[in-house]
Amino acid sequence: MQLSKILAEIDQEISRLEQARTLLAGDAPAIKKTRKAKSASADAPVKRKKKRNLSPEGRKRIAEAVRRRWELQKKAAAK
């Protein structure tokens, strides 16, 4: 498990424990969890993002950049 995931889980647990302590101690009102409200009209069409296409030239540039990166990593590892 990655360190960042472990730290995030610990932070979440601390938050839950602090909320429980607040509720038990009666220090402050309960914290309400909110959810996103559904759209007012169920008939409204869902807007979807337009799919982005990559040109063959752009794909080639990215492939070359990745190859150069791999070469640099191999050279660095060989040293």
Secondary structure, 3 states (H helix, E strand, C coil): CCHHHHHHHHHHHHHHHHHHHHHHHCCCCCCCCCCCCCCCCCCCCCCCCCCCCCCHHHHHHHHHHHHHHHHHHHHHHHC
